[in-house]
Amino acid sequence: MRQFFGKSQYGDLREAVRGLSNPQFLMLFSNKDQFESHVQELEKLYPGVPSIGCIGMCYDTKVVEKGVGVIAFSEGISAAVNVLEEVSVMPVKYIDRLMQDVKRVNGSSENTICIDFCAGNDACALTTIYSVLKHRGISLVGGTGDDNRVSANGRVYEDAVAYGLVKNEGGRVKAYKENIYQKMKDYRFIASQTDKSRYLIGALNGQPARKVYQDILHISEQEIQTQTFKNPFGKLNGNDICIVSIKEVVGDALTCFRQVNDSDVLVLLQLGDYKATVKNTIRMIQRDFSHISAVFSVNCLFRYRLFNENHYMQEYLNEMSVLGSHAGLVGYGEHYNNRFVNQSMSCVVFE
């Protein structure tokens, strides 16, 4: 298979797709003002080609912050695209669409990936999608777009998750997740006084969540929102840790970018040697694949901001480019199989 990435910093879609012919699957990354027009124009340019899209920044060796980007797969893939609607209340209502698409693509854990763009309520959407994918061992990689809008096959949807099932007809696929954080000492908390609808943590070990976080890190209330770049929470999930980013302070409580429930066990994390972690991820992928056709990744907005503040973002993109054709999305949350995580990177590698 082959991956194409085209971009326009000025939002000119025709410039972004210049040189693109015979795509078999399309991903669109646009801005709030032009999203709907870009979705319609892309469908006119490539009628009937399966496509999904969202609002967000994208990249290959450079970042597109406010324009438009297009990723296309061709030369040996098959794809099926659809949406699960009413994602905030009952995405399972539309699960038959996914079941039929899985049958149509007829993929396996070895050669098929599900890529999704979600407009919200990610944890519920992923649980729903993965309840179907797990029966064939198909992995999932995706992320959250902006402004509660996604697109599929030339149509814009609100309150939905758009997905593309992509089968690599000429080789394997494999999904990866990268975590640049590690546990900080032995801090361990039981969450309580939570509000699922607001992603709010009221208390940790029976004490006000804001005060616990401040006292451990010796920071002011104003510093909490940026301190999460270095010290997010981690939610234990078996042997894995799902990163939980802090969004803002609400009185003595903390709101987050993913749901935390009463009695959830949380740990405090600290930023590790992210440059070494990236190099290890690249080495792992190179060990797994002797020939790489494409890498599609989703990097968290907070990772993007952290890397920018440390003047590492360009170096990061250059490092990832050694894998070959690498492109992706800056998301508001990352998806890896049935897990919704923050401040992470997930990616899929095509042989």
N, C-alpha and C positions, 0 to 999 in steps of 0.2 A: 504494500500500500504506500501511498504518498500523502504527505501533509503540506498544504499551502497556507501561508499566512500573509494577508495583505492588510494595509492600514492607511488611514488618512487622518492626520492630526487635525484637519479642518472639517471633518464630517462628510467628506465627499465619497459616497459609497462606490461610485464608478471608478474612482482612483484606487480604492481599496481592493477591488476585484480585478484590476487590470492584469491580464495574463492568465486569468483563471478560466479553464475550459473543462467541460465534462466532469464536474464534481458529483460525488455520490452521496455526500453528507455535508451539511453546512452548519456552522455556528457563528452567530452574529453577536457582536458586543458594541453597544451604542450608548448614546447619552440621552438624558431625560427628554430634551426638546425634540430630538430627531428620531427617537426610537420607532414610533409608529410608521413614519414615512420610510425609514430604512427597511423595516419589515416588509412593507408593501413593495418597495423597489426591488429588494432581493428576490422576492417571489416572481416578479415580472422578468427579471434578468435570467433566473434559473427556474422556470416553472416546473412544478412537480418534484423537484429535488428535496428530499427530506431535510428539514432545517429546524433548529431551535435557537433561541436568542434570549438575551437579557440586557439589562442596563448595568454597565460597569466598565472599569478600565481593563485593558488587555496588554499583552506584550509578546515579543519574541526576544530580540536582542535589545529592543528599546520599548519603553512604556508609552501607550496611548492613553492619555488621561481624559480627554474630553471629545475626541473625534469618533472614529468608528474603526472597528477591526473585524476581519472575517477569517475564520479557520475553515478549511475545506479538506475533506478526505476523499481520495480517489484511487483508481488503479488497484482494485482488488478488495473492496469492502462492500458489504450490504448493510442496510440500515432501515429501521422502522422508528417513526417518531409519533408521539402523541402527548396528551396532557392528562393529569388527574386534577380535576377542578374541585372547588370548595375545600381547598386544602386546610383552611382554618377550622373547619368543622367536621368534614367527613370525606376525606379523599378516597377512602375504601369504597365509596359508592361507585367509583369509576374504575375499579380494579380490573374489571373484565377486559378493558382496553389493553392493559399491560399484559394480561394473560394471553390474549390473542396475538399480540406482537411478539411475545417470547416464542410462541409456537411458530409464527411466520418466519422469524429469523432462524430458528432452529439452531441456536448456538450452544456453546458449552463453556465451562470454566476456563478452558485452554485458549479459546479464540474469540470470546465475546465480552464486551464491557457495556455497562449502562452509564451514560453521562447525563446528569440532570442539572437543571437550573430551577431554583425554587424561589417563590415569592414570599415565603414565610411559613411558620409552624413546621420548621424543618424536621424536628425529631419525629413528629407524627407522620409526615410525608415519607421519611426514610423507612420507618417501621412498616408502613404500608407497602412500599415498593419492594423492600427486601423480603417480605413474606412470600413474594412470588419468585424473586431471583434466586433465593437460597436453594430452591429445589433443584436448580441446575448448576449451582455453584458459581453463578455469574456475579462478578464484582461490580461495584458502583463507585464512581468518582464524580463529584460535582460541587456546587456551591450556591450561595444565596446572591441573587441580584438585587438591585436597588429599586425603589419606588413601587413595590408590589406589582410589578408587571413582568411577564415573560412572553415568549412567542413560540409558536410551533406551526410549521408549514404555512407561513404567510399570514397568520392570524395572531393578534395580541390578546392575551388573557390576563385578568387580574385574579388574585387569590388562587393560584394554581402552581403546579410543578410540571415543567416541560421535561421530557426525557427523550433520549435517543439511544436505542439499542444498536450497537455497532459491532458487526462480525468481521473479523480479519480473515479473509479467505486464503491468505497466503502465509499465515504464521500465527504465533502466539500473541496473547496480550497478558499484561500483569499490572495490578494496581499496587501502589505504595503510599505510605503516609509518613511524613517527617515531623518529628517533635524536637524542638530546640531547647526544651525546658527540662529540668530535673527537680526532684523533691528538695525542699529547703528544710534541712534538719529533720526533726520528728514531729513537725506541726501536723495535727490531725483534728478535724472538726466534724461535729454532727450538726447538720443544718436544721433549722426550725424556723417557725413563723414565716414560712415561704408563701409566695403568691404565684401560682403557676402561670396565670394569665399575664402577669407583669414581669416574669422572670426575676422575682425579687427574693432576696435572702434577708430575713429580719434579724436572725440571731445565729451565732456560732458557739456551740457548747454552752448555750444558755445566756450568752452575753451579746450586747448589740454588735451586729456584724461590722458596722463602720468602725467602732472603737477597737475591736479585736484586730482588724487589719491595720489601723493606724498605729496602735501600740506596738505591734510586732516590728513594723518597718520604720517607726519613728518619723512619720511624715505628717504633713498637714492635710486637712480635708481637701484642699484645692489640688493637692498632688496625686490624689487617688486615681483619677482617670488616666493619667499618663504612667503612673507606677505599674499599672497592669501590664504594660509592655515588658517589664522586667519580672514582675511577680503576679502572674495570674493564679487563679485557683485550679486545682485538678480534681476531677470527679473520677473515683475509682470504678473501673468497669472490667471486672475479672483481673487479669494481669496487666491490663492496659489502663492508661490514664487519659481521659478526655479533658482537654483544656477548656476552662471556663473564664472568659474575659469579663472584666468589670466594665459596665457601661456608665453608670453615674451613681451619685449618692442621693438618697431620698430619706431625709431625716437621719435616723440612726441605722437605716437599712442600706443595702447595696443592690442595685439592679444589674443584671448580667445580660450577655448576648446569647445565652442558652439557658434552658430551664433547669432549675434545681428544686428538688422536692424535699419535704420534711423527712428527716432520718437519713438523707443521702450523706455518705462519707466523703468529705473533701480534704485535700491536702493543699499546702501552700507550695508553689513552685518558684524556681528562680532560673533566670536565663543562663544557659550553659554556653559552651564554646560553639556558637552557631556556624562559624566558618568550617570548623572541623566536622560538624554534623553534616553540612552540605557535601563536603568532600566524601564522607563515608557513604552518603546516599548515592552519589554518582558512582563510586566504586562498586557498590552493591548491584546497581543496575547493569554496569558493565560486566560484572561476573555472571549475571543471569542471562544476558543477551550478547551474543557475538556479533549480531547484526541488528541495528535499530533503525526502523523506518520513521518513527515519530514518537514524540513525547508531548502529551497534553497535561498541563498542570493547573491547579487552583491554589493560589497563594492568598492568605488572609490579608485584609486591609491593614491590620495592625502589624503584621510582619513587614508589609510594604513600608509602613511608616517607620518602624524600627530600623529596617535596613537603610532607608533614606537618611534618617537622622545620624546613622553611623557611617554614611557615605559608602555603603556596601551594595546597594541595589544594582548598580551597573556591573559591578564585579560579579555579583550573583548570577545575573543573566548571562554574562560571558562564560562563567564556569559551567552553567547548565547547557550551554550551546555546544560543548564538547561531545554531548551525547548525540548530536545531529540536529534534526529539525525539532526545536522545542518552542512551544507557544502556549499561552494560557490566559487565565482570567484572574483578576484581583477581586476576591469575593468578600462578602460580609459574614461568612461562615463556610466551613469546608465539610464536605461529605466524603466518608470512606466506608463503603459497605452500609451497615445499618447505623453508623455512628455520625452524629453531628458534633463537630469540634470547632474550637476557636484557635486563632493564632498558630495555625498549622499549615502544612502543605500536603495536598494529596495529588497524585498523578497517575496516569496510565501510560504504559510503554507498549508500543506496537513493534512486533518483530518485522 
